[in-house]
Amino acid sequence: MRKQEYLSINAMIAYLAFVNMFVPLSTDVYMPALPQMSEYFSTSEFLVSMTLAVFFLVFALSMIFFGPLSDKYGRRPILIFGATIYTVASFACAGATNIYFLLIGRFFQATGSGALVTVATAVIKDCFRGQVMRKILAITQTLGVIAPMVAPLVGGILLTFTDWRGSFYLLTLLGTINLIVAFLFCETLPEQKRYCGSVLNSLTLLAEVGRQKYFMAALIMFAILSAPYMAYLSASSFIYIENFGLTAQEFSYYFAFNSAASIAGPMLYLKLKNILSNVRLLQLCFSIATLSGILVLLIGKMQAIIFLLSFLPFTAIGAVARPFAMEVLLHEIKENVGTASSVINFVPILFGSLGMMIGTLPWSNFINGLGIIMTTATALSIMIWISIRKRKFGKARQAASDLT
């Protein structure tokens, strides 16, 4: 690793966590204002929720593009480019005069986020190994999940003295801070390790990653579990505010409390890794996810607090599964780290975007829809794991075989 001239190791870890916070910040901070935005733009709940779904879909696709580019040109140029695009787009969103202009702004905001997150994941692989990498993943995940807890609280507070635009002005400020630090960041990928082919040929590296059957099967297995949580993100404000009659401020408290469960997840993962094998840990994740889905279906409609407590276990176990998946998958990467990192981030976001769109379909009741999504997604993940155990996805490496 090249020494960071302006950033210490701790400062770099904090910066990587800050970068990973941009996606939840870009979605959760304005969630309390979604019903208000629907009224302001005189449009449907579905179209307003599409500002979330479009963000995640474009974010996922942009990572696929920027991963190979970071392997060819290095991490720092992509980092600076992403921070610039994000900041300008956030300011444009704040000035949106109609829902379609806002959707365009969200498109470019997501593009910048994709570049930032891809580089952050690749830098972790560039700079850290073994137990140290595991701890760094846990730290960045822990700090990263603070954003979903704090963002809706901040968004709710902003609504007491400004409208929905205030959230995007805040994102503009955070983007500017990120851009300043990006210029202080030193390159972590030496020129001799970069891809030497053309830009077009660099995109073919994606095909090489896609041909790793076990890697892709394990990635999809973990990624499907992200769909229910993203469905919750898109529908939660309507569930709490319209279904249970909470105010925007009260919603932010409920949402923040659920997000707080994510903070303990990465640290709980480190504890569980010391006492459980990968197989037992995966079984635990599936069991809790299934139980949570059933509880949401059976009793989630009773009261807001009951819905919160029914979904809470899924949030907690999802926070355990994320660093678990990241460690297993990063261990499989031997070369073209930027490209593989982009795929690791792309697939969960792709399934998450699908979950967001399904979550805001015209269900007779959003809570029923969420429960169906949770149980279905968990069942699909279990089916893929069973296929992996039967070796239907080819011979696995040693780290991969730990899941079987």
Secondary structure, DSSP 4 states (H G I P E B T S, - for coil): ----SS--HHHHHHHHHHHHTHHHHHHHTTGGGHHHHHHHTT--HHHHHHHHHHHHHHHHHHHHHHHHHHHHH-HHHHHHHHHHHHHHHHHHHHT-SSHHHHHHHHHHHHHHHHHHHHHHHHHHHHH--HHHHHHHHHHHHHHHTHHHHHHHHHHHHHTTTS-THHHHHHHHHHHHHHHHHHHHPPP-S-GGGS--S-HHHHTTHHHHHHT-HHHHHHHHHHHHTHHHHHHHHHHHHIIIIIIS---HHHHHHHHHHHHHHHHHHHHHHHHHHHHS-HHHHHHHHHHHHHHHHHHHHHHTTS-HHHHHHHHHHHHHHHHHHHHHHHHHHHHH--S-HHHHHHHHHHHHHHHHHHHHHHHTS--S-HHHHHHHHHHHHHHHHHHHHHHHHTTTT----HHHHTT-
